[in-house]
Amino acid sequence: MESPFFSEEHRIFRKAVRKFVDEELNPHVDEWEAAGRFPKEIYTKLGELGTLGIRYPTEYGGAGADIWTTVVFCEELGRCRSRGLTMSLLAHTDMSSPYLAKHGNEQLKRKYLPAMIKGEKIGAIVLTEPGGGSDLASMKTTAKRQGNKYILNGSKTFITNALNADIFFVSSKTAPEKGKKGISMLIVERDSPGFIIESMKKKLGMHASDTGELTFQNTPVPAENMIGEENQGFYYIMDGLQNERFVACAAMTSSAQQALNDAVKYAQDREAFGKSLSEYQVTRHKFARLQTKLEAARQLTYHAAWLYDQGQDWTMAVAMCKAFCADVANEVADECLQIHGGYGYTEEYDIARFYRDIRLWKIGGGTTEIMYELIAKQMDI
Ligand SMILES: Cc1cc2nc3c(=O)[nH]c(=O)nc-3n(C[C@H](O)[C@H](O)[C@H](O)COP(=O)(O)OP(=O)(O)OC[C@H]3O[C@@H](n4cnc5c(N)ncnc54)[C@H](O)[C@@H]3O)c2cc1C
């Protein structure tokens, strides 16, 4: 369905990203999935394509474009046959660097943002701790001010891009006694003393995305690497997570559309009892039902984008979107794997990988239960 939100410029951009995904990413994903990571030069290539700073000001090398351009980027990246790769790239463009672009001071932006937009420095967002990810206010990592430095201590887990990243956007408590009002965000460089990075292998899915555990042992961080104001980190994170969830929705809906298209093709080609699977009404209706749900997921995502574009509060729309899109995408995964029969349970078709990958989105970036909590709060319940 053609959407009224996209202009000719968006369509040209879509074509360019699609070409990149088809020619530069998809032919290599099996190799990168097996390796558990992908080459860093993908970032510089995407930087050259103008995709790593879509909504950032041109003075830092950004494209100064709108949220619909971000939607196009995510939808096309969602077509990558490794959703882990998509997630890693979005962790750089839309989950970590926005903190710098939105809240960083001029000096910090000049230091890091142009290199992130060129893809020369890769970002990671560092929130979750072994003790829990949903309750961010309970984080234990501390950053104590000592002269012109902060001394970081603590550990973080499930960090996307841990092995590839150069710049880590680390949340910690600068005033532990103040609870969530004592959280700050610091930029920590990869080679900082006492900063240990360990790979977390053997995930269920998202295999091409490198995930790691981080430990900070008296790690000194220059005080000038504080993003925005000290002790405002929790509010920056609550705001930043909206964008993180939003881009995930645009990407996962597109990934699910591709999985559905694949399954339709499979059902048209595969015969059982003398006719193709797609000729059975039960199959046709299944596809029709999934397509309807996917369209609803897409329109909810576009509605959230529209609210953002209008400068309105999109918190509730994004929470609804994240919970709904993740449910629909997982339903598509389950139903479309079933259509493939035994072959769906093998690596011969993309559906098995999609099934594994997409499960993450009920958890990562805030679980479905936490989305319902946010919605209930907005409903004043
Ligand atoms: C592959 C992968 C990549 C990730 N990448 C990153 C990253 O780059 N950076 C980062 O910081 N984190 C990352 N995460 C972490 C992710 O955001 C967390 O896993 C997620 O927020 C949930 O936190 P948790 O795992 O500690 O679960 P918990 O918070 O322990 O929750 C466990 C269960 O309890 C439920 N629950 C918790 N509180 C409530 C409540 N109030 N009401 C009802 N149910 C509740 C949850 O919904 C969940 O089902 C990643 C995770 C994975 C698996």
The ligand as an SDF file (V2000), in Angstrom:
LIG
                    3D

 53 58  0  0  0  0  0  0  0  0999 V2000
   20.3150   -9.7300   22.0820 C   0  0  0  0  0  0  0  0  0  0  0  0
   20.1010   -8.6560   23.0860 C   0  0  0  0  0  0  0  0  0  0  0  0
   20.6230   -7.3920   22.8250 C   0  0  0  0  0  0  0  0  0  0  0  0
   20.4880   -6.3710   23.7850 C   0  0  0  0  0  0  0  0  0  0  0  0
   21.0870   -5.1580   23.5720 N   0  0  0  0  0  0  0  0  0  0  0  0
   21.1380   -4.2490   24.5820 C   0  0  0  0  0  0  0  0  0  0  0  0
   21.9210   -3.0540   24.4670 C   0  0  0  0  0  0  0  0  0  0  0  0
   22.5260   -2.7870   23.4310 O   0  0  0  0  0  0  0  0  0  0  0  0
   21.9900   -2.2300   25.5410 N   0  0  0  0  0  0  0  0  0  0  0  0
   21.3380   -2.4740   26.7030 C   0  0  0  0  0  0  0  0  0  0  0  0
   21.4410   -1.6800   27.6250 O   0  0  0  0  0  0  0  0  0  0  0  0
   20.5680   -3.5900   26.8420 N   0  0  0  0  0  0  0  0  0  0  0  0
   20.4620   -4.4770   25.8190 C   0  0  0  0  0  0  0  0  0  0  0  0
   19.7030   -5.6210   25.9520 N   0  0  0  0  0  0  0  0  0  0  0  0
   19.0110   -5.8680   27.2100 C   0  0  0  0  0  0  0  0  0  0  0  0
   17.4970   -5.7470   27.1330 C   0  0  0  0  0  0  0  0  0  0  0  0
   17.1150   -4.4070   26.9350 O   0  0  0  0  0  0  0  0  0  0  0  0
   16.9450   -6.3400   28.4300 C   0  0  0  0  0  0  0  0  0  0  0  0
   17.1300   -7.7570   28.3370 O   0  0  0  0  0  0  0  0  0  0  0  0
   15.4930   -6.0260   28.6700 C   0  0  0  0  0  0  0  0  0  0  0  0
   15.3240   -4.6530   28.9470 O   0  0  0  0  0  0  0  0  0  0  0  0
   14.9140   -6.8220   29.8530 C   0  0  0  0  0  0  0  0  0  0  0  0
   15.7470   -6.7790   30.9640 O   0  0  0  0  0  0  0  0  0  0  0  0
   16.1870   -8.1500   31.7110 P   0  0  0  0  0  0  0  0  0  0  0  0
   16.7060   -9.0740   30.6660 O   0  0  0  0  0  0  0  0  0  0  0  0
   17.0760   -7.8070   32.8110 O   0  0  0  0  0  0  0  0  0  0  0  0
   14.8390   -8.7570   32.2370 O   0  0  0  0  0  0  0  0  0  0  0  0
   14.1330   -8.4120   33.6360 P   0  0  0  0  0  0  0  0  0  0  0  0
   14.0500   -6.9520   33.8100 O   0  0  0  0  0  0  0  0  0  0  0  0
   14.7680   -9.2270   34.6960 O   0  0  0  0  0  0  0  0  0  0  0  0
   12.6610   -8.9760   33.3640 O   0  0  0  0  0  0  0  0  0  0  0  0
   12.3780  -10.3850   33.3930 C   0  0  0  0  0  0  0  0  0  0  0  0
   10.9050  -10.5780   33.1020 C   0  0  0  0  0  0  0  0  0  0  0  0
   10.1410   -9.9060   34.1100 O   0  0  0  0  0  0  0  0  0  0  0  0
    9.1990   -9.0450   33.4990 C   0  0  0  0  0  0  0  0  0  0  0  0
    8.9560   -7.8600   34.3230 N   0  0  0  0  0  0  0  0  0  0  0  0
    9.8740   -7.0200   34.8410 C   0  0  0  0  0  0  0  0  0  0  0  0
    9.2910   -6.0120   35.4930 N   0  0  0  0  0  0  0  0  0  0  0  0
    7.9480   -6.2270   35.3800 C   0  0  0  0  0  0  0  0  0  0  0  0
    6.7930   -5.5290   35.8420 C   0  0  0  0  0  0  0  0  0  0  0  0
    6.8890   -4.3880   36.5250 N   0  0  0  0  0  0  0  0  0  0  0  0
    5.5720   -6.0520   35.5520 N   0  0  0  0  0  0  0  0  0  0  0  0
    5.4570   -7.2050   34.8490 C   0  0  0  0  0  0  0  0  0  0  0  0
    6.5180   -7.8900   34.3860 N   0  0  0  0  0  0  0  0  0  0  0  0
    7.7410   -7.4120   34.6400 C   0  0  0  0  0  0  0  0  0  0  0  0
    9.8310   -8.6680   32.1670 C   0  0  0  0  0  0  0  0  0  0  0  0
    8.8360   -8.1950   31.2430 O   0  0  0  0  0  0  0  0  0  0  0  0
   10.4640   -9.9720   31.7640 C   0  0  0  0  0  0  0  0  0  0  0  0
    9.5130  -10.7850   31.1340 O   0  0  0  0  0  0  0  0  0  0  0  0
   19.7710   -6.6240   24.9850 C   0  0  0  0  0  0  0  0  0  0  0  0
   19.2110   -7.8930   25.2120 C   0  0  0  0  0  0  0  0  0  0  0  0
   19.3770   -8.8920   24.2930 C   0  0  0  0  0  0  0  0  0  0  0  0
   18.8260  -10.2540   24.5980 C   0  0  0  0  0  0  0  0  0  0  0  0
  1  2  1  0
  2  3  1  0
  2 52  2  0
  3  4  2  0
  4  5  1  0
  4 50  1  0
  5  6  2  0
  6  7  1  0
  6 13  1  0
  7  8  2  0
  7  9  1  0
  9 10  1  0
 10 11  2  0
 10 12  1  0
 12 13  2  0
 13 14  1  0
 14 15  1  0
 14 50  1  0
 15 16  1  0
 16 17  1  0
 16 18  1  0
 18 19  1  0
 18 20  1  0
 20 21  1  0
 20 22  1  0
 22 23  1  0
 23 24  1  0
 24 25  2  0
 24 26  1  0
 24 27  1  0
 27 28  1  0
 28 29  2  0
 28 30  1  0
 28 31  1  0
 31 32  1  0
 32 33  1  0
 33 34  1  0
 33 48  1  0
 34 35  1  0
 35 36  1  0
 35 46  1  0
 36 37  1  0
 36 45  1  0
 37 38  2  0
 38 39  1  0
 39 40  1  0
 39 45  2  0
 40 41  1  0
 40 42  2  0
 42 43  1  0
 43 44  2  0
 44 45  1  0
 46 47  1  0
 46 48  1  0
 48 49  1  0
 50 51  2  0
 51 52  1  0
 52 53  1  0
M  END
$$$$
